């Protein structure tokens, strides 16, 4: 417990700290407010300019596409064909095409283009006197060809007079206006852009007429409005200030609809946004009283070219940002700034506590890391770590000594790039470890840097986190070269002992056969030999006892136990021999010695086994089933082979009976299908011979008579019975092994 004076000192310190923090927050908030205002103004200016650039790009792209379409139509053969035909009495001198034919071809092109492009509303060819000779319009989504009676004279239209003044190859873009029909504005209102080019006679001095295409301007407007951020409000006007697009549709096209709405009339200019933004002003909407930040930009229609001139009107883009949005963002950022400053002050204290806690944790982790590093470095076994990408992450000193590679060269290298073990399939190992996440132990041949092979025992263990996912693989590599040497030496001793015992037994047996008739006269000699063998076996027992003391592995213990059993058998044999020699029996005892000698054999691995003499010790020969081939195809997975074999046996009899039924009925197509299906299953399971017979049945089903087909089936049936017998024996053997295990 703190004393009262100490308590008050702590309270005073924290009170002063709180007061100082509040003062700092207040001063920083005042300064930060100025920065926030500047940032918000900069962001608003940037948003407005970005919106203008987006609108400019869209207007340029759309009008550029319109420009290319009109120039394409201008270059089509019927346009020049009309001029040549009209100059030569109605017949084109180039190919003899009549004027009406060129006219019909151009009408076909117009109709096709209007069906392809939804934004084209009208295509026309107008003569120099203003009379339309070809007019194709779109009404209600339907393309219509105007008749001669519907054709109008457009000589009093502004766009006609403007195009009449253009040179050959020039192009004209009109202002966006409402579409008209027979001199009246079409309902519903449809804003259009008229793009035209003059058509000249061959002398290039006199104008023959004009090519005029009307484009739906609504597409351009929708493209602009849909591409902008929601907070931005676009307004499009003509150069004279008439609204082309306004959110309030009543204000649109005021000049053509004879209303007073225009940019100058409806929006009053106030003050600029700031000294550094002279191109952005505050405007007041005189109709609603709302204030907006506005920047304006005039954009020409079409894409300029060095090859021809473009006479186009301009669209004025007014990009607006509502005062409400501007002030709302200012308030939001201001509040956020104040909260940030307050949070930063509080966070300093929290960070101090976190820093102390983090320092304590890092000290603890560092201690554990040093401890683990010391354990790994001090291990007598080579410790190798792999991450999930297959790269070496751990390589201790024992690994350096065993393989000869320094850690600096190995760490970070992919395991597939370094041959550490001879005949080791890294890919299969990696897939197995990722799938099973089970530890495994293998005896392999380690390959050192110098190419020397060292027998090693390798334990692979997945590094699995608490949540159940693996982050790497740990490998413990132990040099078992000395163990292998001891094992080979022990095997050599056992083999020498076997040879000595076998030779001794052979000599004794031969002597016994030679002197069996004089058994009674040689009793003393036999007794002497028996006692001599007993002494030698005692020596063997003593030697085995010493070996038992020096054995270091369970395998060696098992080998020595079997040798002990072998020695006891020989001792019992000598005891029986002495008993027989002492008796007065006159019958030869060769059978006893031969059977005893034949029952005791030493395997190639140094173990003793009781195996009948006539048995070679090898598994019975398989005639129809290539079990090893099937096991290899299943990646040496014995359990999988056993399961598939059982499944094959379950349906084998039914499939054979079905094939037999088809053969006896001589249903050739059914025999072919059934034999083909059984052939594939037989090949997969490793029954190549049966698969070959089934292939012969499949081939002969359609081109052999019934007797030959029956003969083929009988041969297959014998092989199939043998196959099922071999598989059944294998399954029973596996079941017996599982039971004994």
Secondary structure as UniProt FT lines:
FT   HELIX           4..74
FT   HELIX           77..87
FT   TURN            88..90
FT   TURN            93..95
FT   HELIX           99..116
FT   TURN            118..119
FT   STRAND          120..127
FT   TURN            128..129
FT   STRAND          131..139
FT   TURN            140..141
FT   STRAND          142..145
FT   TURN            148..150
FT   TURN            155..156
FT   HELIX           158..164
FT   TURN            168..169
FT   STRAND          171..173
FT   STRAND          177..178
FT   STRAND          180..181
FT   TURN            182..183
FT   STRAND          184..185
FT   STRAND          191..200
FT   TURN            202..203
FT   STRAND          207..216
FT   HELIX           217..227
FT   TURN            230..231
FT   STRAND          232..237
FT   TURN            239..240
FT   STRAND          243..245
FT   HELIX           249..251
FT   TURN            253..258
FT   HELIX           263..266
FT   STRAND          267..274
FT   TURN            275..276
FT   STRAND          277..285
FT   TURN            286..288
FT   STRAND          291..300
FT   STRAND          310..312
FT   STRAND          314..322
FT   HELIX           323..378
FT   STRAND          382..387
FT   TURN            388..389
FT   STRAND          391..395
FT   HELIX           397..403
FT   HELIX           407..410
FT   TURN            411..412
FT   HELIX           415..417
FT   TURN            422..423
FT   HELIX           426..436
FT   STRAND          440..447
FT   TURN            449..450
FT   STRAND          453..464
FT   TURN            466..467
FT   STRAND          470..479
FT   HELIX           481..514
FT   TURN            517..522
FT   HELIX           523..550
FT   HELIX           554..582
FT   HELIX           590..599
FT   STRAND          600..602
FT   TURN            604..605
FT   STRAND          608..610
FT   TURN            613..614
FT   HELIX           627..633
FT   TURN            634..636
FT   HELIX           638..665
FT   HELIX           668..685
FT   HELIX           688..700
FT   TURN            701..703
FT   HELIX           706..740
//
